[in-house]
């Protein structure tokens, strides 16, 4: 408890507000949670990097890094997760809205490599 108080005092002393620390911690926790959810529910077909696993490629799973996927609106991506699409099962009854939105945000991280891989 004392160590935590000292850290908080240090952040306040350098100008970082506690609310910012809480928000940063929540963002990190959401990213970890989304990563775990992706690993558990998506990576079997989409692979850890979004490129598509061997199974996913046989099922014609789209490359999540591609420009085509990354240009879709968040609403369209969320709807694909909720209802399923082509060979993808629906996750709307398995995942909550917050988890689905976190997955959409997680999928957006694959964008950085999309130009290189969508050729």
C-alpha positions as CSV (number, residue, x, y, z in Angstrom):
1,X,0.0,0.0,0.0
2,X,2.8,2.4,0.9
3,X,4.6,1.6,-2.4
4,X,1.4,2.3,-4.4
5,X,0.9,5.6,-2.5
6,X,4.5,6.6,-3.3
7,X,4.0,5.8,-7.0
8,X,0.8,7.9,-7.1
9,X,2.5,10.8,-5.4
10,X,5.4,10.6,-7.9
11,X,3.0,10.7,-10.8
12,X,1.1,13.6,-9.3
13,X,4.4,15.4,-8.7
14,X,5.4,15.1,-12.4
15,X,2.0,16.2,-13.5
16,X,0.2,13.0,-14.4
17,X,-3.3,13.0,-13.0
18,X,-4.6,9.8,-11.2
19,X,-7.6,9.7,-13.6
20,X,-5.2,9.5,-16.5
21,X,-3.5,6.6,-14.7
22,X,-6.8,4.8,-14.2
23,X,-7.7,5.3,-17.9
24,X,-4.3,4.1,-19.0
25,X,-4.6,1.0,-16.8
26,X,-8.2,0.3,-18.1
27,X,-7.0,0.7,-21.7
28,X,-4.1,-1.8,-21.1
29,X,-6.5,-4.2,-19.4
30,X,-9.0,-3.9,-22.3
31,X,-6.2,-4.6,-24.8
32,X,-5.1,-7.6,-22.8
33,X,-8.7,-8.9,-22.6
34,X,-9.3,-8.3,-26.3
35,X,-6.0,-10.2,-27.1
36,X,-7.1,-13.1,-25.0
37,X,-10.5,-13.1,-26.6
38,X,-9.0,-13.0,-30.1
39,X,-6.6,-15.8,-29.2
40,X,-9.5,-17.9,-27.8
41,X,-12.1,-17.2,-30.5
42,X,-10.5,-16.0,-33.6
43,X,-6.8,-17.1,-34.0
44,X,-7.7,-20.7,-34.9
45,X,-8.9,-19.4,-38.4
46,X,-7.4,-15.9,-38.5
47,X,-4.0,-16.7,-37.1
48,X,-2.3,-14.6,-34.3
49,X,-1.3,-11.9,-36.8
50,X,-4.6,-11.8,-38.7
51,X,-3.1,-13.3,-41.9
52,X,-5.2,-16.5,-41.7
53,X,-4.1,-19.9,-40.4
54,X,-3.9,-23.0,-42.7
55,X,-7.4,-23.9,-41.7
56,X,-8.6,-20.3,-42.2
57,X,-7.1,-20.2,-45.7
58,X,-8.8,-23.5,-46.6
59,X,-12.1,-21.8,-45.5
60,X,-11.2,-18.7,-47.5
61,X,-10.9,-16.5,-44.4
62,X,-10.0,-12.9,-45.3
63,X,-6.7,-11.5,-44.3
64,X,-7.5,-9.1,-41.4
65,X,-4.4,-7.1,-42.4
66,X,-5.8,-6.4,-45.9
67,X,-6.9,-3.0,-47.0
68,X,-10.3,-4.5,-47.8
69,X,-10.9,-5.6,-44.2
70,X,-9.3,-2.5,-42.6
71,X,-11.4,-0.1,-44.7
72,X,-14.7,-1.7,-43.4
73,X,-16.5,0.4,-40.8
74,X,-16.4,-0.7,-37.2
75,X,-20.1,-1.4,-37.4
76,X,-19.6,-3.8,-40.3
77,X,-16.8,-5.6,-38.6
78,X,-18.8,-5.9,-35.4
79,X,-21.8,-7.2,-37.3
80,X,-19.6,-9.8,-38.9
81,X,-18.5,-11.0,-35.4
82,X,-22.1,-10.9,-34.1
83,X,-23.8,-12.7,-37.0
84,X,-21.0,-14.6,-38.7
85,X,-20.2,-14.4,-42.3
86,X,-19.6,-17.1,-45.0
87,X,-17.8,-19.9,-43.0
88,X,-17.4,-17.8,-39.9
89,X,-19.7,-18.7,-37.0
90,X,-21.8,-16.1,-35.2
91,X,-20.4,-14.9,-31.8
92,X,-23.3,-12.6,-30.9
93,X,-24.6,-15.0,-28.2
94,X,-21.2,-15.9,-26.9
95,X,-19.6,-12.5,-26.6
96,X,-20.9,-9.3,-25.0
97,X,-21.1,-6.0,-26.9
98,X,-18.1,-4.6,-25.0
99,X,-16.0,-7.6,-25.9
100,X,-17.1,-7.4,-29.6
101,X,-16.1,-3.7,-29.7
102,X,-12.8,-4.5,-28.1
103,X,-12.2,-7.2,-30.7
104,X,-12.9,-4.7,-33.5
105,X,-10.3,-2.4,-31.9
106,X,-7.9,-5.3,-31.6
107,X,-8.4,-6.2,-35.3
108,X,-7.5,-2.6,-36.2
109,X,-4.0,-3.1,-34.9
110,X,-3.3,-5.4,-37.8
111,X,-3.7,-2.3,-40.1
112,X,0.0,-1.3,-39.8
113,X,1.0,-4.3,-41.9
114,X,-1.9,-4.2,-44.3
115,X,-0.2,-2.4,-47.2
116,X,2.6,-4.8,-47.3
117,X,0.4,-7.9,-47.2
118,X,-2.5,-6.9,-49.5
119,X,-0.5,-6.9,-52.7
